[in-house]
Amino acid sequence: MEQQPAIAFTAVFLKNEHGYVSFVEELPGVNSQGRTIDEARANLTRLAEVVFDAERTCCEELLADKDVVREQFRVAVPRA
């Protein structure tokens, strides 16, 4: 089985009275929560995977039977 490529993102975890709220800096709308940081991390990972899968499915439907070129590209992400 071919291993899928992995991309590194920045996860942020904010502690509050109920546990942790988390989000991915580079992916708008990908945010979650958990009672522990491990639970918040796992929830955030699952949500990011769902978002990527949904976007891929949407693109496949949009581009079905179209003549397209696909290629990988790299973007330098500046650090604050």
N, C-alpha and C positions, 0 to 999 in steps of 0.2 A: 504494500500500500504506500502510495506517494505521500510524503509529509507536506502539509500545507505551509506556505511561508508565514512567518510571524512578523508583526510590526510592534514596535515599542511605543507606548503612549505614557502620558503622565497622569496618574491617578492621584486625586486629592481626597483626604479623609478628614472630615470635621467632626470632632467629638462634641456631643450634646448630652442632655440628661437622659435620653432614650437609647443612646449607643453612638452610631456613626452615620453621617450623611456623606456620600461619596459622589464624585463626578470625574469625568475624563476631560482634562483641559482642552485637548485637541478635537474632541468630538461633541459638538453641541447636542444637547438633549440626552446624552448618555449619563444618567445619574441614578443613584440607588441609595439604599440604606441597609443597616444591619445592627443587631444588638451588640455584636463584637466587630472588631476591625476585620477579622478573618471572614465573618459572614458578609460584611459589606463588600469586601474584596471579591468574594465568590459571586455575589449578586451582580456586581458591576461587570465582572468578566462575562457572566451569562448574558447580560443585557447587551454588551458590546457585540458578542457573537450573534445574537438575534438581529441586531441592527444591520450588521454586515450581511447576514444571510438574506434578510428582507430586501436590502438594496440590490444585491446580486440577482435575486429573483425578479425584481422589478425591471432591472436592466435587460435581463434575458428576454423577458416578455416584450419590452419596448423594441429590442433590436432583432427579434426573430425574423428570419428571412431577409435581413438587410445585409448589404455589403459593407462591412466595418473592418477597421484595423484596430487591434488591441496591442498595447505594449506597456511594459512597466516603466515607471519614471520615478525619479527621486526628487524630493523637495527638502532643502535645508530648512530646519525649523529653528529660528533664532531663540536663544535663551535670554530671559530677562536678567 
